């Protein structure tokens, strides 16, 4: 795993941890937005690395 993917995984873990700490459904939904964006960024990093 490249260093950028490791950093992205740390950010994803941070947001997932926050999801376990909040009880407000709106907050939980809004925390899933950056998680999905980070997953897309991670996929993009892998695609760029293959080219």
mmJSON file of the N, C-alpha and C atoms, coordinates in Angstrom:
{"data_MODEL":{"atom_site":{
"group_PDB":["ATOM","ATOM","ATOM","ATOM","ATOM","ATOM","ATOM","ATOM","ATOM","ATOM","ATOM","ATOM","ATOM","ATOM","ATOM","ATOM","ATOM","ATOM","ATOM","ATOM","ATOM","ATOM","ATOM","ATOM","ATOM","ATOM","ATOM","ATOM","ATOM","ATOM","ATOM","ATOM","ATOM","ATOM","ATOM","ATOM","ATOM","ATOM","ATOM","ATOM","ATOM","ATOM","ATOM","ATOM","ATOM","ATOM","ATOM","ATOM","ATOM","ATOM","ATOM","ATOM","ATOM","ATOM","ATOM","ATOM","ATOM","ATOM","ATOM","ATOM","ATOM","ATOM","ATOM","ATOM","ATOM","ATOM","ATOM","ATOM","ATOM","ATOM","ATOM","ATOM","ATOM","ATOM","ATOM","ATOM","ATOM","ATOM","ATOM","ATOM","ATOM","ATOM","ATOM","ATOM","ATOM","ATOM","ATOM","ATOM","ATOM","ATOM","ATOM","ATOM","ATOM","ATOM","ATOM","ATOM","ATOM","ATOM","ATOM","ATOM","ATOM","ATOM","ATOM","ATOM","ATOM","ATOM","ATOM","ATOM","ATOM","ATOM","ATOM","ATOM","ATOM","ATOM","ATOM","ATOM","ATOM","ATOM","ATOM","ATOM","ATOM","ATOM","ATOM","ATOM","ATOM","ATOM","ATOM","ATOM","ATOM","ATOM","ATOM","ATOM","ATOM","ATOM","ATOM","ATOM","ATOM","ATOM","ATOM","ATOM","ATOM","ATOM","ATOM","ATOM","ATOM","ATOM","ATOM","ATOM","ATOM","ATOM","ATOM","ATOM","ATOM"],
"id":[1,2,3,4,5,6,7,8,9,10,11,12,13,14,15,16,17,18,19,20,21,22,23,24,25,26,27,28,29,30,31,32,33,34,35,36,37,38,39,40,41,42,43,44,45,46,47,48,49,50,51,52,53,54,55,56,57,58,59,60,61,62,63,64,65,66,67,68,69,70,71,72,73,74,75,76,77,78,79,80,81,82,83,84,85,86,87,88,89,90,91,92,93,94,95,96,97,98,99,100,101,102,103,104,105,106,107,108,109,110,111,112,113,114,115,116,117,118,119,120,121,122,123,124,125,126,127,128,129,130,131,132,133,134,135,136,137,138,139,140,141,142,143,144,145,146,147,148,149,150,151,152,153],
"type_symbol":["N","C","C","N","C","C","N","C","C","N","C","C","N","C","C","N","C","C","N","C","C","N","C","C","N","C","C","N","C","C","N","C","C","N","C","C","N","C","C","N","C","C","N","C","C","N","C","C","N","C","C","N","C","C","N","C","C","N","C","C","N","C","C","N","C","C","N","C","C","N","C","C","N","C","C","N","C","C","N","C","C","N","C","C","N","C","C","N","C","C","N","C","C","N","C","C","N","C","C","N","C","C","N","C","C","N","C","C","N","C","C","N","C","C","N","C","C","N","C","C","N","C","C","N","C","C","N","C","C","N","C","C","N","C","C","N","C","C","N","C","C","N","C","C","N","C","C","N","C","C","N","C","C"],
"label_atom_id":["N","CA","C","N","CA","C","N","CA","C","N","CA","C","N","CA","C","N","CA","C","N","CA","C","N","CA","C","N","CA","C","N","CA","C","N","CA","C","N","CA","C","N","CA","C","N","CA","C","N","CA","C","N","CA","C","N","CA","C","N","CA","C","N","CA","C","N","CA","C","N","CA","C","N","CA","C","N","CA","C","N","CA","C","N","CA","C","N","CA","C","N","CA","C","N","CA","C","N","CA","C","N","CA","C","N","CA","C","N","CA","C","N","CA","C","N","CA","C","N","CA","C","N","CA","C","N","CA","C","N","CA","C","N","CA","C","N","CA","C","N","CA","C","N","CA","C","N","CA","C","N","CA","C","N","CA","C","N","CA","C","N","CA","C","N","CA","C","N","CA","C","N","CA","C","N","CA","C"],
"label_alt_id":[null,null,null,null,null,null,null,null,null,null,null,null,null,null,null,null,null,null,null,null,null,null,null,null,null,null,null,null,null,null,null,null,null,null,null,null,null,null,null,null,null,null,null,null,null,null,null,null,null,null,null,null,null,null,null,null,null,null,null,null,null,null,null,null,null,null,null,null,null,null,null,null,null,null,null,null,null,null,null,null,null,null,null,null,null,null,null,null,null,null,null,null,null,null,null,null,null,null,null,null,null,null,null,null,null,null,null,null,null,null,null,null,null,null,null,null,null,null,null,null,null,null,null,null,null,null,null,null,null,null,null,null,null,null,null,null,null,null,null,null,null,null,null,null,null,null,null,null,null,null,null,null,null],
"label_comp_id":["UNK","UNK","UNK","UNK","UNK","UNK","UNK","UNK","UNK","UNK","UNK","UNK","UNK","UNK","UNK","UNK","UNK","UNK","UNK","UNK","UNK","UNK","UNK","UNK","UNK","UNK","UNK","UNK","UNK","UNK","UNK","UNK","UNK","UNK","UNK","UNK","UNK","UNK","UNK","UNK","UNK","UNK","UNK","UNK","UNK","UNK","UNK","UNK","UNK","UNK","UNK","UNK","UNK","UNK","UNK","UNK","UNK","UNK","UNK","UNK","UNK","UNK","UNK","UNK","UNK","UNK","UNK","UNK","UNK","UNK","UNK","UNK","UNK","UNK","UNK","UNK","UNK","UNK","UNK","UNK","UNK","UNK","UNK","UNK","UNK","UNK","UNK","UNK","UNK","UNK","UNK","UNK","UNK","UNK","UNK","UNK","UNK","UNK","UNK","UNK","UNK","UNK","UNK","UNK","UNK","UNK","UNK","UNK","UNK","UNK","UNK","UNK","UNK","UNK","UNK","UNK","UNK","UNK","UNK","UNK","UNK","UNK","UNK","UNK","UNK","UNK","UNK","UNK","UNK","UNK","UNK","UNK","UNK","UNK","UNK","UNK","UNK","UNK","UNK","UNK","UNK","UNK","UNK","UNK","UNK","UNK","UNK","UNK","UNK","UNK","UNK","UNK","UNK"],
"label_asym_id":["A","A","A","A","A","A","A","A","A","A","A","A","A","A","A","A","A","A","A","A","A","A","A","A","A","A","A","A","A","A","A","A","A","A","A","A","A","A","A","A","A","A","A","A","A","A","A","A","A","A","A","A","A","A","A","A","A","A","A","A","A","A","A","A","A","A","A","A","A","A","A","A","A","A","A","A","A","A","A","A","A","A","A","A","A","A","A","A","A","A","A","A","A","A","A","A","A","A","A","A","A","A","A","A","A","A","A","A","A","A","A","A","A","A","A","A","A","A","A","A","A","A","A","A","A","A","A","A","A","A","A","A","A","A","A","A","A","A","A","A","A","A","A","A","A","A","A","A","A","A","A","A","A"],
"label_entity_id":["1","1","1","1","1","1","1","1","1","1","1","1","1","1","1","1","1","1","1","1","1","1","1","1","1","1","1","1","1","1","1","1","1","1","1","1","1","1","1","1","1","1","1","1","1","1","1","1","1","1","1","1","1","1","1","1","1","1","1","1","1","1","1","1","1","1","1","1","1","1","1","1","1","1","1","1","1","1","1","1","1","1","1","1","1","1","1","1","1","1","1","1","1","1","1","1","1","1","1","1","1","1","1","1","1","1","1","1","1","1","1","1","1","1","1","1","1","1","1","1","1","1","1","1","1","1","1","1","1","1","1","1","1","1","1","1","1","1","1","1","1","1","1","1","1","1","1","1","1","1","1","1","1"],
"label_seq_id":[1,1,1,2,2,2,3,3,3,4,4,4,5,5,5,6,6,6,7,7,7,8,8,8,9,9,9,10,10,10,11,11,11,12,12,12,13,13,13,14,14,14,15,15,15,16,16,16,17,17,17,18,18,18,19,19,19,20,20,20,21,21,21,22,22,22,23,23,23,24,24,24,25,25,25,26,26,26,27,27,27,28,28,28,29,29,29,30,30,30,31,31,31,32,32,32,33,33,33,34,34,34,35,35,35,36,36,36,37,37,37,38,38,38,39,39,39,40,40,40,41,41,41,42,42,42,43,43,43,44,44,44,45,45,45,46,46,46,47,47,47,48,48,48,49,49,49,50,50,50,51,51,51],
"pdbx_PDB_ins_code":[null,null,null,null,null,null,null,null,null,null,null,null,null,null,null,null,null,null,null,null,null,null,null,null,null,null,null,null,null,null,null,null,null,null,null,null,null,null,null,null,null,null,null,null,null,null,null,null,null,null,null,null,null,null,null,null,null,null,null,null,null,null,null,null,null,null,null,null,null,null,null,null,null,null,null,null,null,null,null,null,null,null,null,null,null,null,null,null,null,null,null,null,null,null,null,null,null,null,null,null,null,null,null,null,null,null,null,null,null,null,null,null,null,null,null,null,null,null,null,null,null,null,null,null,null,null,null,null,null,null,null,null,null,null,null,null,null,null,null,null,null,null,null,null,null,null,null,null,null,null,null,null,null],
"Cartn_x":[0.852,0.0,0.895,0.564,1.362,1.065,1.923,1.78,0.5,0.104,-1.111,-2.351,-2.371,-3.5,-3.558,-2.406,-2.366,-2.929,-2.602,-3.131,-4.642,-5.106,-6.547,-7.26,-6.684,-7.286,-7.363,-6.362,-6.394,-7.546,-7.748,-8.853,-10.199,-10.322,-11.566,-11.837,-10.817,-10.978,-11.405,-10.867,-11.233,-12.729,-13.225,-14.644,-15.531,-15.088,-15.865,-15.935,-14.837,-14.819,-15.796,-15.819,-16.766,-18.205,-18.464,-19.819,-20.274,-19.354,-19.733,-19.98,-19.514,-19.624,-20.84,-21.443,-22.597,-23.874,-24.954,-26.236,-27.214,-26.912,-27.788,-27.717,-28.849,-28.902,-28.39,-28.695,-28.216,-26.706,-26.119,-24.656,-24.013,-24.602,-24.06,-24.104,-25.218,-25.331,-24.318,-24.117,-23.163,-21.721,-21.446,-20.097,-19.804,-20.836,-20.617,-20.222,-20.526,-20.165,-18.649,-17.887,-16.429,-15.826,-16.443,-15.941,-16.036,-17.172,-17.346,-16.413,-16.221,-15.308,-13.878,-13.487,-12.139,-11.962,-13.004,-12.924,-12.724,-13.416,-13.26,-11.844,-11.336,-9.977,-8.956,-9.158,-8.247,-8.265,-9.436,-9.539,-8.844,-8.996,-8.361,-6.843,-6.327,-4.884,-4.36,-5.099,-4.669,-4.718,-5.731,-5.841,-4.693,-4.383,-3.286,-1.953,-1.806,-0.567,-0.346,-1.428,-1.322,-0.981,-1.23,-1.001,0.419],
"Cartn_y":[-1.177,0.0,1.236,2.184,3.402,4.318,5.287,6.177,6.999,7.378,8.193,7.38,6.119,5.256,5.053,4.939,4.786,6.029,7.205,8.451,8.542,8.149,8.164,7.204,6.025,5.056,5.607,6.365,6.985,7.976,8.76,9.722,9.005,7.936,7.164,6.591,6.039,5.496,6.578,7.782,8.904,9.208,9.301,9.593,8.451,7.216,6.075,6.09,6.46,6.563,7.644,8.768,9.829,9.341,8.507,7.969,7.164,6.508,5.707,6.57,7.811,8.689,9.604,9.775,10.664,9.845,10.399,9.699,10.342,11.543,12.28,11.678,11.264,10.616,11.539,12.815,13.769,13.883,13.889,13.957,12.701,11.568,10.308,10.295,10.73,10.777,11.74,12.884,13.856,13.376,12.501,11.949,10.895,10.307,9.315,9.972,11.248,11.946,12.011,12.512,12.527,11.124,10.151,8.775,8.298,8.526,8.112,8.886,10.181,10.983,10.469,10.072,9.542,8.194,7.383,6.107,6.341,7.331,7.672,8.18,9.019,9.536,8.398,7.442,6.301,5.494,5.278,4.553,5.33,6.647,7.49,7.424,7.403,7.306,6.002,4.92,3.63,3.627,4.248,4.304,5.121,6.265,7.103,6.385,5.576,4.839,3.748,3.235,2.176,2.714,3.982,4.56,4.984],
"Cartn_z":[0.0,0.0,0.0,-0.842,-0.933,0.257,0.465,1.623,1.525,0.306,0.153,0.541,0.153,0.521,2.029,2.647,4.103,4.781,4.252,4.813,4.613,3.453,3.182,4.125,4.342,5.263,6.686,7.097,8.43,8.534,7.465,7.462,7.499,6.724,6.713,8.099,8.738,10.094,11.076,10.903,11.777,11.659,10.422,10.223,10.719,10.523,11.026,12.546,13.186,14.647,15.109,14.391,14.735,14.602,13.604,13.417,14.623,15.298,16.461,17.686,17.651,18.818,18.794,17.63,17.543,17.426,17.933,17.901,16.921,16.487,15.586,14.178,13.668,12.355,11.246,11.336,10.332,10.325,11.502,11.6,11.038,11.334,10.827,9.301,8.735,7.278,6.68,7.34,6.806,6.945,7.893,8.032,6.964,6.401,5.352,4.029,3.86,2.623,2.444,3.434,3.226,3.145,3.805,3.708,2.259,1.633,0.238,-0.684,-0.421,-1.234,-1.109,0.092,0.296,-0.402,-0.419,-1.13,-2.628,-3.167,-4.586,-4.842,-3.947,-4.097,-4.063,-3.174,-3.072,-4.369,-4.934,-6.201,-7.313,-7.309,-8.323,-8.215,-6.994,-6.778,-7.368,-7.192,-7.738,-9.259,-9.831,-11.291,-11.864,-11.254,-11.733,-11.596,-10.564,-10.356,-11.391,-11.956,-12.955,-14.333,-14.567,-15.897,-16.085],
"occupancy":[1.0,1.0,1.0,1.0,1.0,1.0,1.0,1.0,1.0,1.0,1.0,1.0,1.0,1.0,1.0,1.0,1.0,1.0,1.0,1.0,1.0,1.0,1.0,1.0,1.0,1.0,1.0,1.0,1.0,1.0,1.0,1.0,1.0,1.0,1.0,1.0,1.0,1.0,1.0,1.0,1.0,1.0,1.0,1.0,1.0,1.0,1.0,1.0,1.0,1.0,1.0,1.0,1.0,1.0,1.0,1.0,1.0,1.0,1.0,1.0,1.0,1.0,1.0,1.0,1.0,1.0,1.0,1.0,1.0,1.0,1.0,1.0,1.0,1.0,1.0,1.0,1.0,1.0,1.0,1.0,1.0,1.0,1.0,1.0,1.0,1.0,1.0,1.0,1.0,1.0,1.0,1.0,1.0,1.0,1.0,1.0,1.0,1.0,1.0,1.0,1.0,1.0,1.0,1.0,1.0,1.0,1.0,1.0,1.0,1.0,1.0,1.0,1.0,1.0,1.0,1.0,1.0,1.0,1.0,1.0,1.0,1.0,1.0,1.0,1.0,1.0,1.0,1.0,1.0,1.0,1.0,1.0,1.0,1.0,1.0,1.0,1.0,1.0,1.0,1.0,1.0,1.0,1.0,1.0,1.0,1.0,1.0,1.0,1.0,1.0,1.0,1.0,1.0],
"B_iso_or_equiv":[0.0,0.0,0.0,0.0,0.0,0.0,0.0,0.0,0.0,0.0,0.0,0.0,0.0,0.0,0.0,0.0,0.0,0.0,0.0,0.0,0.0,0.0,0.0,0.0,0.0,0.0,0.0,0.0,0.0,0.0,0.0,0.0,0.0,0.0,0.0,0.0,0.0,0.0,0.0,0.0,0.0,0.0,0.0,0.0,0.0,0.0,0.0,0.0,0.0,0.0,0.0,0.0,0.0,0.0,0.0,0.0,0.0,0.0,0.0,0.0,0.0,0.0,0.0,0.0,0.0,0.0,0.0,0.0,0.0,0.0,0.0,0.0,0.0,0.0,0.0,0.0,0.0,0.0,0.0,0.0,0.0,0.0,0.0,0.0,0.0,0.0,0.0,0.0,0.0,0.0,0.0,0.0,0.0,0.0,0.0,0.0,0.0,0.0,0.0,0.0,0.0,0.0,0.0,0.0,0.0,0.0,0.0,0.0,0.0,0.0,0.0,0.0,0.0,0.0,0.0,0.0,0.0,0.0,0.0,0.0,0.0,0.0,0.0,0.0,0.0,0.0,0.0,0.0,0.0,0.0,0.0,0.0,0.0,0.0,0.0,0.0,0.0,0.0,0.0,0.0,0.0,0.0,0.0,0.0,0.0,0.0,0.0,0.0,0.0,0.0,0.0,0.0,0.0],
"pdbx_formal_charge":[null,null,null,null,null,null,null,null,null,null,null,null,null,null,null,null,null,null,null,null,null,null,null,null,null,null,null,null,null,null,null,null,null,null,null,null,null,null,null,null,null,null,null,null,null,null,null,null,null,null,null,null,null,null,null,null,null,null,null,null,null,null,null,null,null,null,null,null,null,null,null,null,null,null,null,null,null,null,null,null,null,null,null,null,null,null,null,null,null,null,null,null,null,null,null,null,null,null,null,null,null,null,null,null,null,null,null,null,null,null,null,null,null,null,null,null,null,null,null,null,null,null,null,null,null,null,null,null,null,null,null,null,null,null,null,null,null,null,null,null,null,null,null,null,null,null,null,null,null,null,null,null,null],
"auth_seq_id":[1,1,1,2,2,2,3,3,3,4,4,4,5,5,5,6,6,6,7,7,7,8,8,8,9,9,9,10,10,10,11,11,11,12,12,12,13,13,13,14,14,14,15,15,15,16,16,16,17,17,17,18,18,18,19,19,19,20,20,20,21,21,21,22,22,22,23,23,23,24,24,24,25,25,25,26,26,26,27,27,27,28,28,28,29,29,29,30,30,30,31,31,31,32,32,32,33,33,33,34,34,34,35,35,35,36,36,36,37,37,37,38,38,38,39,39,39,40,40,40,41,41,41,42,42,42,43,43,43,44,44,44,45,45,45,46,46,46,47,47,47,48,48,48,49,49,49,50,50,50,51,51,51],
"auth_comp_id":["UNK","UNK","UNK","UNK","UNK","UNK","UNK","UNK","UNK","UNK","UNK","UNK","UNK","UNK","UNK","UNK","UNK","UNK","UNK","UNK","UNK","UNK","UNK","UNK","UNK","UNK","UNK","UNK","UNK","UNK","UNK","UNK","UNK","UNK","UNK","UNK","UNK","UNK","UNK","UNK","UNK","UNK","UNK","UNK","UNK","UNK","UNK","UNK","UNK","UNK","UNK","UNK","UNK","UNK","UNK","UNK","UNK","UNK","UNK","UNK","UNK","UNK","UNK","UNK","UNK","UNK","UNK","UNK","UNK","UNK","UNK","UNK","UNK","UNK","UNK","UNK","UNK","UNK","UNK","UNK","UNK","UNK","UNK","UNK","UNK","UNK","UNK","UNK","UNK","UNK","UNK","UNK","UNK","UNK","UNK","UNK","UNK","UNK","UNK","UNK","UNK","UNK","UNK","UNK","UNK","UNK","UNK","UNK","UNK","UNK","UNK","UNK","UNK","UNK","UNK","UNK","UNK","UNK","UNK","UNK","UNK","UNK","UNK","UNK","UNK","UNK","UNK","UNK","UNK","UNK","UNK","UNK","UNK","UNK","UNK","UNK","UNK","UNK","UNK","UNK","UNK","UNK","UNK","UNK","UNK","UNK","UNK","UNK","UNK","UNK","UNK","UNK","UNK"],
"auth_asym_id":["A","A","A","A","A","A","A","A","A","A","A","A","A","A","A","A","A","A","A","A","A","A","A","A","A","A","A","A","A","A","A","A","A","A","A","A","A","A","A","A","A","A","A","A","A","A","A","A","A","A","A","A","A","A","A","A","A","A","A","A","A","A","A","A","A","A","A","A","A","A","A","A","A","A","A","A","A","A","A","A","A","A","A","A","A","A","A","A","A","A","A","A","A","A","A","A","A","A","A","A","A","A","A","A","A","A","A","A","A","A","A","A","A","A","A","A","A","A","A","A","A","A","A","A","A","A","A","A","A","A","A","A","A","A","A","A","A","A","A","A","A","A","A","A","A","A","A","A","A","A","A","A","A"],
"auth_atom_id":["N","CA","C","N","CA","C","N","CA","C","N","CA","C","N","CA","C","N","CA","C","N","CA","C","N","CA","C","N","CA","C","N","CA","C","N","CA","C","N","CA","C","N","CA","C","N","CA","C","N","CA","C","N","CA","C","N","CA","C","N","CA","C","N","CA","C","N","CA","C","N","CA","C","N","CA","C","N","CA","C","N","CA","C","N","CA","C","N","CA","C","N","CA","C","N","CA","C","N","CA","C","N","CA","C","N","CA","C","N","CA","C","N","CA","C","N","CA","C","N","CA","C","N","CA","C","N","CA","C","N","CA","C","N","CA","C","N","CA","C","N","CA","C","N","CA","C","N","CA","C","N","CA","C","N","CA","C","N","CA","C","N","CA","C","N","CA","C","N","CA","C","N","CA","C","N","CA","C"],
"pdbx_PDB_model_num":[1,1,1,1,1,1,1,1,1,1,1,1,1,1,1,1,1,1,1,1,1,1,1,1,1,1,1,1,1,1,1,1,1,1,1,1,1,1,1,1,1,1,1,1,1,1,1,1,1,1,1,1,1,1,1,1,1,1,1,1,1,1,1,1,1,1,1,1,1,1,1,1,1,1,1,1,1,1,1,1,1,1,1,1,1,1,1,1,1,1,1,1,1,1,1,1,1,1,1,1,1,1,1,1,1,1,1,1,1,1,1,1,1,1,1,1,1,1,1,1,1,1,1,1,1,1,1,1,1,1,1,1,1,1,1,1,1,1,1,1,1,1,1,1,1,1,1,1,1,1,1,1,1]
}}}
